């Protein structure tokens, strides 16, 4: 059996951004390490700030200093100057153009390659100059199902609260890498460029921005500890608006982390 790290690197998605995109898929550490970000309780009590706050500080039950973890804990940006902070961190090679890879068999024994993409901020553009559904932190997902011969047979792309699947032969590719178009601001993933109806408004993916096949940082089912941290990657709270959602949770606390087939996708 081929090593998970080899398979994950072989099929990492080739990301094509919109020409006006301001945020890119980088290491999740951009959120913990951002100097203006704070880990705090729902009450506002501060637990940690950088450099004490880091990915290594997070855990499923206790923090590195022994403090108990609560599911209501959040990491939030205290200045709201998101674009500037994201750009400064993206400029550093240790963070830039990295995704988090996880190989996991589903309940039927089929192997999946999951690519978890983290973005500093989600600024879904309704029209130029008007956004909706903005929230701190943004976890997105591209996953690939392999057959018994370890060859790709299906690709699934997250798109807001849904997902889309295509058979491998029907997916555009750059060598062994599926081509994924990232929607401006929302970071929903699509197989083609162009406007895409979300059910509420359009995602824009003009395909004229940066193109990159990111480096893959491999995750285990329960390692490192931060993948199971139950808090929120941002302190944005959802509202009654259908455009809005709160800041996301860690990959490892989601149902499809241990069974990728649970992520339901339309064909």
Buried (B, 14 or more C-beta within 10 A) or exposed (E): EEEBEEBBBBBBBBBBBBEEBBBBBBBBBBBBBBEBBBBBBEEEEEBBBBEEBBBEBBBBEEBBEEBEBEEEBBBBBBEEEBEEBBEBBBEEEEBBBBBBBBBBBBEEEBBBBBBBBBBBBBBBBBEEEEBBBBBBBBBBBBBBBBEEEBEBBBBBBBBBEBBBBBEBEEBBBBEEBBBBBBBBBBBBBBBEBEEBEBEBBBBBBBBEBEEBBBBBBBBEEEEBBBBBBBBBBBBBEEEEEEBBBBBBBBBBBBEBBBBBBEBEBEE
